[in-house]
Amino acid sequence: MSNELVGFKEEFIKKLSESYPEKAVYLMGIDFEIMYLVEYVRNNDSTPESFNPSEFKKYADTQPSFYQYYTTPTVAMNNPTTGGLFYDSSTQTLKVYDGTRWLTITTQ
C-alpha cells in the first residue's frame, strides 16, 4: 500500500473529525480498501461537508476486495471485472480481462 494512499486516508479522516466527528468514527469502523476511498472522494468531489459515510459503505461493498482482485486464479472467472487476472496453466500464460475478453500478457 503506497504512502500516498495511507496519507490520503489519514488526512481525510482528520478533516472529517475536525468538524464531523460522527462521520470520522463511522468511516473508521468500515472495513474497506483505501483505494476505494480515494476513488469515491475524487469521483464524487466529496468534501468533509458532503461526504456521506453510509453511501461510501454501499459503494465500497460493491467493489472487489484487494485479495479477490489481486490474486491470480488458475481458471477464467465467470463474471470477471475489468483488469482481472488469471494464470492459464494449460498455456502457461498470464491473462487480463479488458472488459470484453481475456488477453494474453506478453513481454516485449
N, C-alpha and C positions, 0 to 999 in steps of 0.2 A: 504494500500500500504506500503510495507516494506521500511525502511530507506535505506536498501542496494540498492533497485531499484532506489529510488529517487537520492541517491548519485551517482549511475552509470550514470544516465541521466545527472545530473549536471556536472559531471567530463567529460563525453564525449562531451557535448556541449562546455564546457570550452576549451578542447583540440582543438575542431574544430574552435572555434572563434579566437584562437591564430594565426593560420596560414591560415584558410579558413573561414573568417567571413561570406561570402555569403552562405556557406553550413550551418553554425550555424543559420543564420537568416531564411533560408528556413526550416530547421528542426523545429525551434521554432514555425513556422507558420502552422505546420501539426498537426492535431488532431489525437493522437494515444495513445495506451496503452503502458506504459513504458516497460512492459514485452516483447512486440514485438520488441522494440529497442534492448533489451538485447539479445533476440534470434537471431535477424538479424545480429547484430555485431558479436556475438560468432559463429554462423553458417557460416558466410561468411569471418571470420577472418578479419573483417573491421578495418582499421586504419583511423585516420583523413585524410590521403592522399588518401586512396582508397574508403572511404565512398562516396556513391552516394545517396544524399537525394531523388532524384526523383525515383530511384529504390526502396529505402526503402518505400516511399509512396505507390508505387504499391504493395509491399509486405504487408504493414500494412492494405491497403484497402481490401485485400483478407482474412484477419483474422476476426474471430468473435469479436464483441465488448465485453468488460468486462461485460456489462449488459446482453447481449444476452447469454454469456457463463455461467454466474454465477447466473442467475435467474432460478428458477425451475418451468417449465410449468407443467400443470396437465395432459397433454396428450403427448404421444411419438411424437417426431418431425419426419417429413417425410424424411429429409436429415440430420440426426444427425452427429455431429462431435465427434471424439473420446474424451471421458471424459465428454460428455454432460450428463446432469442430467434431470430427470423428476420425479415428485411425482405421483405415480399411486393411485389415490383416491379410486378406486374400491377395491384394496387390501391393501390400506394404507401403501405402501412401497415406498422407495426411490430407483430409478434405475439409473444406469450409463451405458453409451454406450461404449463398449470396442473396437469399430471399426468394429465389425461384428454383435453383438447382444446386447440387453438390459439385464443387470444383476441386480438382486436384491441386494441391500446393506444390510448386516445384521450385527448385533453386536455379539460379542463373549462373 
